[in-house]
Structure formats: C-alpha cells, structure tokens
C-alpha cells in the first residue's frame, strides 16, 4: 500500500479528533472504519462540485476548523460602506480598444496589447464603452440598440451575449442581477475591463463554446485602475487567457503609483475552470466563502497583497498549486479547505511577512500540504495537513516562524521539514503539534535554532527525526520526561549565518523592521 493511500486511512481520525489538537494525546484505532467513511464523504462531496458551496464542504471537515474561521462582520460592513454610486445619466458608446489596452499595460506592467488586438479581430478592435452612470444588463442592451449598435449585445430569454469587449470606465457602474447570465463570445475575443464598479449577485458569467483564432484565448475579467468589484453567490466559468499575468481568468490589479486602489470583495462565489483567480497589489480585499475548482493553473494566485482576508474558501483540483502567495504582508489566511490540487496545497514566500496561517485544512495534494519559503514573522497555527503525496509542512529560508498546534499526519514524506533558516535571535518554535504516520516526523537541515515543546509523536514510527536533526534524537528522548522545551542549534554545523545570508535582501526593509520589533509577540 502506498504512503498516500495509507495516509487516507487516518484522515478520518484527524476529522474526528482535531478539535482537541493541542490537548488530546490519545489515538483510538478502533474508530478507523467510521472515520474513513467520513473522509470518503468529503471526497464524494467535492467530486459533486461542492453543491452546498464552500460552507458545506468546510462543515464536513468541521472537526479541523475553529468557530472563529468566519470573517469578522466589520470587514464586510466596511466594504459596503465604500461601495460608490456613480452620478449622471447612463451613457454608453462604441470606441477603439487600442488606447484602453495601452493604458492598462502601464497599470499592470505587462503589455499584451498586440495579443488582445489579434483576438478581437472579429469585432474590429472595438469595445463597448460604459462612459458614465449606473447600468444593468437590460439598460445596456436597450441603450446600444437605440443608438443603432445592433448585434453587439443580444438578450434571448434573459441571457445576455456580449459580442464585443466591454469597458466600464471610472465614472460608470454595471450591475448584473440575480438570475441573469452574461456570456462572452470566445470567437469575437470578448473580455471585460472594469475601471469603475462591477456588482454581480447570484448570476452567471461564462464563455461561449466557439473558438477564437488564437486557440489559447478564453474571455476574462480584469479590474484595474482603481476599479471595484463586489461579487456574491455568482458562478464564473471557463475564463482565462492562458498564463498571461492579469489575464488569467478573474484578475484584480492595483498599482501602488496610481492614486486610487483597486478593490475586490468576493463572497460565496464559484470559480470553475479558470486559469486562476488572480490578485495583484491589493490592500482592500475580502476573499471569503468561495469555491475555486478545476483551475487550469494555480487556483488562487496572489502577489503583493497587504492587510486583507482569505477565509473559508475551498480550493479543489487545481492543475498546479492550490494557492500561491508572493510578497504578501499582514494577511490572514484562515479556515480554508485546500484539497487534491496537482502540486502543493499552499506555497507562500518571497517576502511573505507578518501574517497568520491558521485553521486551514491541506488534504491529499499532489506534492506538499503547505510550503513556506522566504518568510518572516509568520504564525502557522492550528492547521491540519494530511494525506499529501509528499510532506505535510515545509519551512525554508525563513526566520521568526512559529509552528504551533498543527496536525501533520499520514503524509508520504516528512510531517514537518525545516531547512536553510535565516539568522535570528528567535528560534523556530515547534510546539503542541500532533505529528504521526508520516514517512518521518521532523526533518531539519541547516535549521538555525529549534525549540520543541509539548509535541505529540505518538504513532510516528519508525522515523521520528531525519536529516541533521536525527543526531539529536538520543538527547531529545532522554529529556522528554522533564516536559520542558528541547532546544537545539545547528549554528556550529554550517547553518546559515548573517555573514553569508544574501537572502535577507529579498525582504521588504519596512516589514522586516516591524518583524524584528515584534520579537516574542509572534
């Protein structure tokens, strides 16, 4: 039996007992059949496409999630308070797309103008421009028809077919109402650019079944230049123009040099078959209660985020990673279920700082459950990483990381791996974790200083420690009766020191300063 399959045998144990991760030390093998059935129930539910949404999937794994997983109400309230109401009468026209694309390239830092002009050849390189005022889909269709623009925006039986790209300018808003469907033509190269306000509630945004001359093209949605998107209870299906940055499906870009920041408030939506849900440079966002399934790339790709919430989401069966976080600070990643992705469940790093990964479930991913590389002042707390093909959790090239109260079990590789620690006066703290049934318990190489306290290794056999840390096993076992912290340093064994640590150059100096000041506050 493979390690991955044997890992599934203990999944249900985790689901039943993880509420007491930091307190329960017993392991009752007699409940195995019942618990395995629970794990199978979760898999069946995900295979059905999470019919009850993210809430239903997470409810099945409630034993691994704390009551505090819900996003605080104040975040949603603030989002609604900022929701603008454009002034003026609705005004729409048709105009050339090229100037808009040039402007967007300045915002995103990626010039895809030639590619986008090519895919819009069927619509003559023109776009529907919402210039001012508040639009619904019916009022937009009526205004275009009355202006003589026929065949651009059809509406048979309540379905709206866009045959030309749509641009929402800064002074305009588009609202898609419950029960409405906006289908964008793949053949005509249709996409939606939002620099104003887009509101979507209990609707569907999809792509047509035909093909573009550029085989890779699928319609996409891009919010940029201070645009704001509020989406709830909506299905986004089939979007994304390949792995092109900012065009991956549903994308949000905020440029730090632009006076107005883009905003994304996405709650209880379903994203199916996108390349990625993509966030760039945002500081005003709330991504909560969504289902992201069957992504053709990384499920949720985020870079340059600060001060936001990613909570209570399900990310299932992405071709690549479930979630990728780069250059992020002050992020709360909480109560998510990240399962069965082709590569790792979560990869966070490259200046990932002052953030918390708490109460998440990383289940049966194709590589590691979670990977943190290039991080500082990060709290990894109360997560469950189980039955992943490789390791449960991996931390490397990082400093001032605390790993507490996690459940790391049934993984094909190491339950926890620590390597290439960066210099710090603080040890890497590993406390009150439950680690068992992995290929090895903890692997550590070039690990700086580790402090182990109150971890439960019951049923972690035959390998407890591996790598350079294995040499410390006799001392660890001899000291277990004392019940105090076990501290071990690899500084004398060639661990990274300040003199040869160029990796620190990759961190934000401001955030690194805050991290250093935080000290024992992690």
ZABA-266539 format. One record per residue (C-alpha): residue in one letter; y, x, z. Coordinates in nm, 4 decimals, always signed. Each point is the difference from the previous one (the first is absolute). Layout:
BEGIN
a,Y,X,Z
...
This chain:
BEGIN
x,+0.0000,+0.0000,+0.0000
x,+0.3410,+0.1421,-0.0975
x,+0.2640,+0.0693,+0.2589
x,+0.2228,-0.2658,-0.1532
x,-0.2714,-0.2630,+0.0226
x,-0.0898,+0.1023,+0.3530
x,+0.3682,-0.0269,+0.0830
x,-0.0068,-0.3650,-0.1005
x,-0.2702,-0.0591,+0.2602
x,+0.2489,+0.0642,+0.2769
x,+0.3032,-0.1767,-0.1528
x,-0.0698,-0.3191,+0.1912
x,-0.0202,+0.1913,+0.3259
x,+0.3542,+0.1079,-0.0614
x,+0.1142,-0.3520,-0.0805
x,-0.1434,-0.1335,+0.3230
x,+0.1050,+0.2688,+0.2447
x,+0.3215,+0.1520,-0.1373
x,+0.2277,-0.2194,+0.2148
x,-0.1134,+0.2285,+0.2793
x,+0.0236,+0.3244,-0.1991
x,+0.1804,+0.1802,+0.2790
x,-0.2122,-0.1374,+0.2796
x,-0.3565,-0.0796,-0.1041
x,-0.2436,+0.2911,+0.0024
x,-0.3230,-0.1951,-0.0498
x,-0.1772,-0.0553,-0.3307
x,-0.2528,-0.2824,-0.0261
x,-0.2323,+0.0497,-0.2952
x,-0.1690,-0.3363,+0.0661
x,+0.2927,-0.1844,-0.1587
x,-0.0425,+0.1879,-0.3283
x,-0.1316,-0.2861,-0.2166
x,+0.2727,-0.2440,+0.1053
x,+0.2681,+0.2610,-0.0462
x,-0.1293,+0.1087,-0.3389
x,+0.0204,-0.3650,-0.1089
x,+0.3674,-0.0003,+0.1027
x,+0.0667,+0.3054,-0.2136
x,-0.1721,-0.1681,-0.2947
x,+0.2186,-0.3062,+0.0561
x,+0.3106,+0.2143,-0.0370
x,-0.1334,+0.1516,-0.3238
x,-0.0824,-0.3448,-0.1402
x,+0.3445,-0.1273,+0.0890
x,+0.1656,+0.2905,-0.1809
x,-0.2302,-0.0472,-0.2992
x,+0.1269,-0.3574,-0.0253
x,+0.3536,+0.1351,-0.0267
x,+0.1060,-0.0767,+0.3582
x,+0.0401,-0.3759,-0.0605
x,+0.1838,-0.0452,+0.3303
x,+0.2394,+0.2844,-0.0772
x,+0.0542,+0.3100,+0.2110
x,-0.0021,-0.2044,+0.3191
x,-0.3533,-0.1196,-0.0633
x,-0.1350,+0.3474,-0.0754
x,+0.1601,+0.1533,+0.3060
x,-0.1226,-0.2870,+0.2168
x,-0.3579,+0.0967,-0.0878
x,+0.0709,+0.3474,+0.1355
x,+0.2038,-0.1291,+0.2951
x,-0.1993,+0.2112,+0.2412
x,+0.1603,+0.3095,-0.1495
x,+0.3553,-0.1303,-0.0015
x,+0.2373,-0.0559,+0.2931
x,+0.2016,-0.3165,+0.0511
x,+0.3153,+0.1983,-0.0678
x,-0.0922,+0.0561,-0.3669
x,+0.2399,-0.2743,-0.1182
x,+0.3407,+0.1083,-0.1242
x,+0.2753,-0.0774,+0.2545
x,+0.1896,-0.3160,-0.0974
x,+0.3365,+0.1764,+0.0146
x,-0.0897,+0.1987,-0.3128
x,-0.0490,-0.3135,-0.2069
x,+0.3108,-0.1592,+0.1486
x,+0.2140,+0.2971,-0.0972
x,-0.1429,-0.0100,-0.3516
x,+0.1006,-0.3637,-0.0418
x,+0.3471,+0.0639,+0.1395
x,+0.0597,+0.2573,-0.2726
x,-0.1149,-0.2335,-0.2752
x,+0.3097,-0.0394,-0.2219
x,+0.1182,-0.3029,-0.1931
x,+0.1634,+0.1005,-0.3304
x,+0.3287,-0.1668,-0.0822
x,+0.1034,-0.1529,-0.3291
x,-0.1606,-0.2241,-0.2576
x,-0.3318,+0.1114,-0.1519
x,+0.0602,+0.2045,-0.3148
x,-0.2710,+0.1546,-0.2155
x,-0.0024,+0.1658,-0.3400
x,-0.2052,+0.2325,-0.2188
x,+0.1043,+0.3611,-0.0374
x,-0.1248,+0.3497,-0.0888
x,-0.2476,+0.1535,+0.2418
x,+0.0690,+0.3696,-0.0644
x,+0.3158,+0.0324,+0.2177
x,-0.1843,-0.1599,+0.2921
x,-0.2897,+0.2439,-0.0382
x,+0.2347,+0.2986,+0.0003
x,+0.1629,-0.1259,+0.3183
x,-0.3385,-0.0503,+0.1653
x,-0.1077,+0.3538,-0.0888
x,+0.2948,+0.1341,+0.1999
x,-0.1188,-0.2018,+0.2996
x,-0.3707,+0.0781,-0.0143
x,+0.0198,+0.3590,-0.1179
x,-0.2546,-0.0754,-0.2732
x,+0.1056,-0.0652,-0.3591
x,-0.2449,-0.2437,-0.1565
x,+0.2573,-0.1360,-0.2441
x,-0.1844,+0.1039,-0.3175
x,-0.3319,-0.1407,+0.1215
x,+0.1591,-0.3304,+0.1023
x,+0.1949,-0.0346,-0.3229
x,-0.3269,+0.0513,-0.1871
x,-0.1915,-0.2689,+0.1922
x,+0.2833,-0.2514,-0.0533
x,-0.0039,+0.0358,-0.3795
x,-0.1307,-0.3578,-0.0393
x,+0.3080,-0.1334,+0.1826
x,+0.2418,+0.2224,-0.1915
x,+0.1001,+0.2145,+0.2968
x,+0.1939,-0.2897,+0.1488
x,-0.0110,-0.1584,+0.3469
x,+0.0883,-0.3259,+0.1732
x,+0.2968,+0.0826,+0.2255
x,+0.0728,-0.2092,+0.3106
x,+0.3673,+0.0892,+0.0381
x,+0.1110,-0.2131,+0.2961
x,-0.0898,-0.2943,+0.2205
x,-0.3272,-0.1365,+0.1362
x,-0.2805,-0.0877,-0.2417
x,-0.3314,-0.1782,+0.0245
x,-0.2548,+0.0334,-0.2798
x,+0.0833,-0.3484,-0.1372
x,+0.3759,+0.0630,+0.0001
x,-0.0514,+0.3355,-0.1721
x,-0.2141,-0.1613,-0.2698
x,+0.2568,-0.2783,-0.0497
x,+0.2943,+0.2369,-0.0235
x,-0.1716,+0.2245,-0.2540
x,-0.1000,-0.3001,-0.2116
x,+0.3497,-0.1462,+0.0095
x,+0.1407,+0.3345,-0.1148
x,-0.2334,-0.0023,-0.2998
x,-0.2483,+0.2585,+0.1269
x,-0.3224,-0.1792,-0.0863
x,-0.3483,+0.1399,+0.0473
x,+0.1064,+0.2536,+0.2627
x,-0.0883,-0.1974,+0.3104
x,-0.2547,-0.2754,-0.0494
x,-0.1079,-0.2472,+0.2672
x,-0.3123,-0.2000,-0.0871
x,-0.1410,-0.2029,+0.2911
x,+0.2020,+0.1770,+0.2672
x,-0.1061,+0.3482,-0.1153
x,+0.2831,+0.2238,-0.1143
x,-0.0790,+0.2571,-0.2684
x,+0.2522,+0.2822,-0.0310
x,-0.0009,+0.1533,-0.3490
x,+0.2789,+0.2506,+0.0680
x,+0.0781,+0.2340,+0.2935
x,+0.2083,-0.1540,+0.2808
x,+0.2807,+0.1790,+0.1835
x,+0.1511,-0.1490,+0.3183
x,+0.3406,+0.1637,+0.0407
x,+0.1722,+0.0711,+0.3306
x,+0.1949,-0.3289,-0.0004
x,-0.2970,-0.2217,-0.0832
x,-0.3073,-0.1416,+0.1724
x,-0.3273,-0.1446,-0.1236
x,-0.2174,-0.2283,+0.2143
x,-0.3586,-0.0827,-0.0978
x,-0.1106,-0.3157,+0.1782
x,-0.3353,-0.1083,+0.1473
x,-0.2571,-0.0883,-0.2650
x,+0.1833,+0.1749,-0.2833
x,-0.1531,+0.2721,-0.2159
x,+0.1917,+0.2726,-0.1797
x,-0.2170,+0.1618,-0.2663
x,+0.1425,+0.3076,-0.1708
x,-0.1070,+0.0848,-0.3535
x,-0.1970,+0.3231,-0.0260
x,+0.0286,+0.0047,-0.3802
x,+0.3803,-0.0287,+0.0091
x,+0.0381,+0.2689,+0.2686
x,+0.1470,-0.2326,+0.2633
x,+0.0950,+0.1237,+0.3465
x,+0.2447,-0.1058,+0.2689
x,+0.2753,+0.2245,+0.1378
x,+0.1730,-0.1269,+0.3130
x,+0.3343,+0.1451,+0.1072
x,+0.1092,-0.3257,+0.1636
x,-0.2196,-0.2371,+0.2001
x,-0.3514,-0.1192,-0.0779
x,-0.1585,-0.2662,+0.2212
x,-0.3587,-0.1107,-0.0584
x,-0.1819,-0.2519,+0.2184
x,-0.3579,-0.1208,-0.0483
x,+0.0069,+0.0719,-0.3719
x,-0.1915,+0.2103,-0.2538
x,+0.1275,+0.2939,-0.2040
x,-0.2492,+0.1168,-0.2601
x,-0.0424,+0.1612,-0.3414
x,-0.1172,-0.1435,-0.3311
x,-0.3459,+0.0815,-0.1357
x,+0.1229,+0.1502,-0.3277
x,+0.0593,+0.3693,-0.0638
x,+0.2969,+0.2265,-0.0612
x,+0.0125,+0.2683,-0.2666
x,+0.0076,+0.2397,+0.2967
x,-0.3493,-0.0644,+0.1371
x,+0.0907,+0.1131,+0.3516
x,+0.2850,-0.2490,+0.0381
x,-0.0152,-0.2924,+0.2387
x,+0.3150,-0.1810,+0.1189
x,+0.1552,+0.1147,+0.3261
x,+0.2723,-0.0889,+0.2509
x,+0.2589,+0.2575,+0.1110
x,+0.2598,-0.0602,+0.2714
x,+0.2676,+0.2707,-0.0110
x,+0.3751,+0.0680,+0.0410
x,+0.0317,-0.1913,+0.3256
x,-0.2121,-0.2928,-0.1135
x,-0.1700,-0.2194,+0.2585
x,-0.3372,-0.1706,-0.0263
x,-0.1323,-0.2672,+0.2375
x,-0.3578,-0.1022,-0.0816
x,-0.2325,-0.2202,+0.2068
x,-0.3349,-0.1586,-0.0770
x,+0.0071,+0.1127,-0.3642
x,-0.2662,+0.1478,-0.2282
x,+0.0966,+0.3017,-0.2124
x,-0.2721,+0.0731,-0.2534
x,-0.0750,+0.2684,-0.2595
x,+0.3344,+0.1819,+0.0157
x,+0.0696,+0.3692,-0.0602
x,+0.0884,+0.2375,-0.2851
x,-0.2494,+0.2767,+0.0759
x,+0.0730,+0.2663,+0.2611
x,+0.3656,+0.0266,-0.0990
x,+0.2179,+0.0333,+0.3122
x,+0.1959,-0.3188,+0.0736
x,-0.1949,-0.1983,-0.2605
x,-0.3362,-0.0203,+0.1786
x,-0.0049,-0.3777,+0.0483
x,+0.2366,-0.1342,+0.2654
x,+0.2413,+0.2827,+0.0791
x,+0.3056,+0.0438,+0.2208
x,+0.2355,+0.2958,-0.0360
x,+0.2985,+0.0826,+0.2175
x,+0.2162,+0.2991,-0.0880
x,+0.1610,+0.1699,+0.3002
x,+0.3108,+0.0762,-0.2069
x,+0.0557,-0.3612,-0.1029
x,+0.2287,-0.1971,+0.2362
x,-0.2331,-0.3032,+0.0255
x,-0.3617,+0.0391,+0.1147
x,-0.2819,-0.1927,-0.1609
x,-0.2006,-0.2273,+0.2311
x,-0.3573,-0.1332,+0.0003
x,-0.1290,-0.2816,+0.2188
x,-0.3571,-0.0847,-0.0963
x,-0.2032,-0.2285,+0.2235
x,-0.3346,-0.1764,-0.0535
x,-0.0225,+0.0810,-0.3703
x,-0.2972,+0.1002,-0.2127
x,+0.0234,+0.2988,-0.2369
x,-0.2989,+0.0038,-0.2342
x,-0.0749,+0.2601,-0.2663
x,+0.3314,+0.1866,+0.0197
x,+0.0166,+0.3742,-0.0518
x,+0.1823,+0.0150,+0.3357
x,+0.2418,-0.1759,+0.2265
x,+0.2643,+0.2739,+0.0046
x,+0.2837,+0.0705,+0.2466
x,+0.2479,+0.2855,-0.0526
x,+0.2851,+0.0979,+0.2282
x,+0.0171,-0.3287,+0.1905
x,+0.1429,-0.0394,+0.3488
x,+0.0067,-0.3817,-0.0002
x,-0.3468,-0.1385,-0.0500
x,-0.2712,-0.2094,+0.1597
x,-0.3441,+0.0066,-0.1607
x,-0.2129,-0.2348,+0.2108
x,-0.3027,-0.2235,-0.0384
x,-0.0657,+0.0806,-0.3667
x,-0.3298,+0.0457,-0.1833
x,-0.0061,+0.2889,-0.2477
x,-0.3292,-0.0017,-0.1887
x,-0.1540,+0.1670,-0.3034
x,+0.2980,+0.2295,-0.0583
x,-0.0496,+0.2197,-0.3044
x,+0.1601,+0.2919,+0.1842
x,+0.1045,+0.0387,+0.3648
x,+0.0317,-0.3396,+0.1669
x,+0.3310,+0.0677,+0.1749
x,+0.1927,+0.3088,-0.1083
x,+0.3043,+0.0845,+0.2132
x,+0.2364,+0.2959,-0.0013
x,+0.3214,+0.0690,+0.1887
x,-0.0187,-0.3004,+0.2339
x,+0.1794,-0.0256,+0.3326
x,+0.0214,-0.2515,+0.2821
x,-0.2269,-0.2742,-0.1236
x,-0.3216,-0.1930,+0.0621
x,-0.3319,-0.0122,-0.1853
x,-0.2101,-0.2370,+0.2075
x,-0.2935,-0.2387,-0.0224
x,-0.0865,+0.0717,-0.3646
x,-0.3401,+0.0220,-0.1687
x,-0.0445,+0.2744,-0.2614
x,-0.3408,-0.0321,-0.1636
x,-0.1781,+0.1674,-0.2922
x,+0.2812,+0.2114,-0.1449
x,-0.1196,+0.2459,-0.2631
x,+0.1761,+0.2846,+0.1810
x,+0.1298,+0.0124,+0.3599
x,+0.0690,-0.3160,+0.1928
x,+0.3402,+0.1151,+0.1275
x,+0.2005,+0.3147,-0.0774
x,+0.3019,+0.0875,+0.2178
x,+0.2211,+0.2961,-0.0958
x,+0.3218,+0.1235,+0.1636
x,+0.0219,-0.2919,+0.2395
x,+0.1626,-0.0220,+0.3450
x,+0.0175,-0.2605,+0.2754
x,-0.2702,-0.2152,-0.1586
x,-0.2208,-0.2440,+0.1893
x,-0.3367,-0.0389,-0.1724
x,-0.1808,-0.2545,+0.2111
x,-0.2875,-0.2465,-0.0126
x,-0.1054,+0.0584,-0.3612
x,-0.3523,-0.0223,-0.1421
x,-0.0534,+0.2720,-0.2617
x,-0.3489,-0.0257,-0.1457
x,-0.2264,+0.1040,-0.2846
x,+0.2568,+0.1998,-0.1939
x,-0.1204,+0.2551,-0.2540
x,+0.1474,+0.2974,+0.1817
x,+0.1456,+0.0223,+0.3523
x,+0.1227,-0.3039,+0.1906
x,+0.3327,+0.1590,+0.0992
x,+0.1582,+0.3291,-0.1023
x,+0.3266,+0.0745,+0.1823
x,+0.1917,+0.3252,-0.0061
x,+0.2432,+0.2299,-0.1771
x,+0.2680,-0.0481,+0.2695
x,-0.1458,-0.3022,+0.1768
x,+0.1774,-0.0166,+0.3345
x,+0.0907,-0.1956,+0.3120
x,-0.2402,-0.2806,-0.0861
x,-0.2909,-0.1967,+0.1452
x,-0.3365,-0.0860,-0.1529
x,-0.1402,-0.2573,+0.2379
x,-0.2671,-0.2687,+0.0110
x,-0.1068,+0.0410,-0.3630
x,-0.3562,-0.0303,-0.1338
x,-0.1206,+0.2528,-0.2604
x,-0.3352,-0.1265,-0.1225
x,-0.2501,+0.1333,-0.2546
x,+0.2429,+0.1945,-0.2189
x,-0.1224,+0.2382,-0.2693
x,+0.1265,+0.3129,+0.1718
x,+0.1686,+0.0322,+0.3427
x,+0.1190,-0.2925,+0.2086
x,+0.3421,+0.1522,+0.0690
x,+0.1534,+0.3335,-0.0925
x,+0.3202,+0.1364,+0.1536
x,+0.1245,+0.3227,-0.1596
x,+0.3452,+0.1455,+0.0553
x,+0.1078,-0.2235,+0.2890
x,+0.1992,+0.0380,+0.3212
x,+0.0359,-0.2217,+0.3057
x,-0.2513,-0.2590,-0.1138
x,-0.1969,-0.2239,+0.2353
x,-0.3473,-0.0988,-0.1271
x,-0.0997,-0.2639,+0.2513
x,-0.2551,-0.2773,+0.0338
x,-0.1355,+0.0175,-0.3559
x,-0.3595,-0.0481,-0.1141
x,-0.1277,+0.2244,-0.2791
x,-0.3585,-0.0879,-0.0748
x,-0.2711,+0.0389,-0.2654
x,+0.2164,+0.2063,-0.2362
x,-0.1829,+0.2230,-0.2481
x,+0.1577,+0.3203,+0.1327
x,+0.1955,+0.0381,+0.3256
x,+0.1458,-0.2502,+0.2409
x,+0.3372,+0.1693,+0.0566
x,+0.1388,+0.3309,-0.1262
x,+0.3181,+0.1690,+0.1251
x,+0.1250,+0.3248,-0.1566
x,+0.3189,+0.2070,-0.0351
x,+0.1621,-0.2112,+0.2710
x,+0.1570,+0.0319,+0.3439
x,+0.0536,-0.2170,+0.3070
x,-0.2621,-0.2559,-0.0986
x,-0.1699,-0.2212,+0.2598
x,-0.3401,-0.1545,-0.0781
x,-0.0763,-0.2540,+0.2716
x,-0.2195,-0.3031,+0.0537
x,-0.1569,+0.0024,-0.3456
x,-0.3496,-0.0997,-0.1073
x,-0.1516,+0.2553,-0.2425
x,-0.3591,-0.0843,-0.0809
x,-0.2684,-0.0159,-0.2648
x,+0.1842,+0.2255,-0.2449
x,-0.1836,+0.2246,-0.2451
x,+0.1987,+0.3059,+0.1069
x,+0.1965,+0.0968,+0.3100
x,+0.1165,-0.2693,+0.2344
x,+0.3224,+0.2003,+0.0442
x,+0.1081,+0.3204,-0.1758
x,+0.2949,+0.2177,+0.1076
x,+0.1087,+0.3009,-0.2079
x,+0.2897,+0.2311,-0.0809
x,+0.2162,-0.1152,+0.2916
x,+0.3675,+0.0914,-0.0169
x,+0.1639,+0.1831,+0.2910
x,+0.1131,-0.2184,+0.2889
x,+0.0456,+0.0135,+0.3744
x,-0.1936,-0.3271,+0.0149
x,-0.3788,-0.0102,-0.0435
x,-0.1764,-0.2394,-0.2336
x,-0.1056,-0.2642,+0.2496
x,-0.3370,-0.1674,-0.0467
x,-0.0494,-0.2575,+0.2746
x,-0.2071,-0.3112,+0.0783
x,-0.1606,-0.0124,-0.3435
x,-0.3491,-0.1319,-0.0611
x,-0.1806,+0.2293,-0.2448
x,-0.3639,-0.0551,-0.0969
x,-0.2584,-0.0191,-0.2782
x,+0.1946,+0.2337,-0.2315
x,-0.1417,+0.3081,-0.1737
x,+0.1954,+0.1948,+0.2620
x,+0.2314,-0.1121,+0.2769
x,+0.3059,+0.2257,-0.0231
x,+0.0469,+0.2821,-0.2455
x,+0.2890,+0.2401,+0.0612
x,+0.1095,+0.3187,-0.1781
x,+0.3298,+0.1853,+0.0468
x,+0.0904,-0.2793,+0.2346
x,+0.2728,+0.1485,+0.2186
x,-0.0454,-0.1563,+0.3429
x,-0.2125,-0.3078,+0.0630
x,-0.0060,-0.2092,+0.3161
x,-0.2992,-0.2319,+0.0382
x,+0.0042,-0.2644,+0.2724
x,-0.2319,-0.2886,+0.0732
x,-0.1692,-0.0271,-0.3395
x,-0.3381,-0.1743,-0.0235
x,-0.2603,+0.1854,-0.2094
x,-0.2934,-0.2201,+0.1008
x,-0.2451,-0.0184,-0.2936
x,+0.1824,+0.2712,-0.1917
x,-0.2937,+0.2186,-0.0923
x,-0.1246,+0.2478,-0.0905
x,+0.3340,+0.1741,-0.0716
x,+0.2816,-0.0482,+0.2490
x,+0.2395,+0.2782,-0.1112
x,+0.0027,+0.1896,-0.3299
x,+0.2122,+0.2645,-0.1683
x,+0.1722,+0.2549,+0.2220
x,+0.0033,-0.2529,+0.2837
x,-0.3815,+0.0177,+0.0300
x,+0.0341,+0.3312,+0.1880
x,+0.1713,-0.1912,+0.2814
x,-0.2799,-0.2562,+0.0459
x,-0.1680,+0.1690,+0.2995
x,+0.3307,+0.0195,+0.1891
x,+0.0800,-0.3613,-0.0884
x,-0.3375,-0.1244,+0.1237
x,+0.0250,+0.2041,+0.3184
x,+0.3404,-0.1462,+0.0792
x,-0.0780,-0.3672,-0.0708
x,-0.0840,-0.0782,+0.3613
x,+0.3513,+0.0878,+0.1088
x,+0.1423,-0.2899,-0.2036
x,+0.3227,+0.1915,-0.0685
x,+0.1502,+0.1080,-0.3324
x,-0.1881,+0.2566,-0.2051
x,+0.2498,+0.2320,-0.1686
x,-0.0967,+0.2539,-0.2626
x,+0.2178,+0.2267,-0.2131
x,-0.0827,+0.1654,-0.3309
x,+0.3162,+0.2083,-0.0102
x,-0.1972,+0.3158,+0.0598
x,-0.2402,-0.0854,-0.2806
x,+0.2468,+0.0041,-0.2873
x,+0.1534,-0.3420,+0.0378
x,+0.3296,-0.0472,-0.1777
x,+0.2941,+0.1510,+0.1863
x,+0.3750,-0.0350,-0.0454
x,+0.0152,+0.3307,-0.1850
x,-0.2138,-0.1246,-0.2872
x,+0.0784,-0.3726,-0.0154
x,+0.1971,-0.0776,-0.3137
x,-0.1365,-0.3538,+0.0234
x,+0.2818,-0.0858,+0.2406
x,+0.2380,+0.0318,-0.2937
x,-0.1390,-0.3252,-0.1353
x,+0.1304,-0.2082,+0.2911
x,+0.3347,-0.1729,+0.0250
x,+0.2108,+0.2135,+0.2354
x,+0.1639,-0.3067,+0.1552
x,-0.3299,-0.1730,+0.0686
x,-0.1592,+0.3232,+0.1177
x,+0.2813,+0.0398,+0.2508
x,-0.0610,-0.3531,+0.1306
x,-0.3695,+0.0775,+0.0171
x,+0.0577,+0.3145,+0.2070
x,+0.2296,-0.1894,+0.2353
x,-0.2567,-0.2737,+0.0412
x,-0.2433,+0.2429,+0.1660
x,-0.2300,-0.1798,+0.2390
x,+0.1324,-0.3382,-0.1081
x,-0.2659,-0.0328,-0.2691
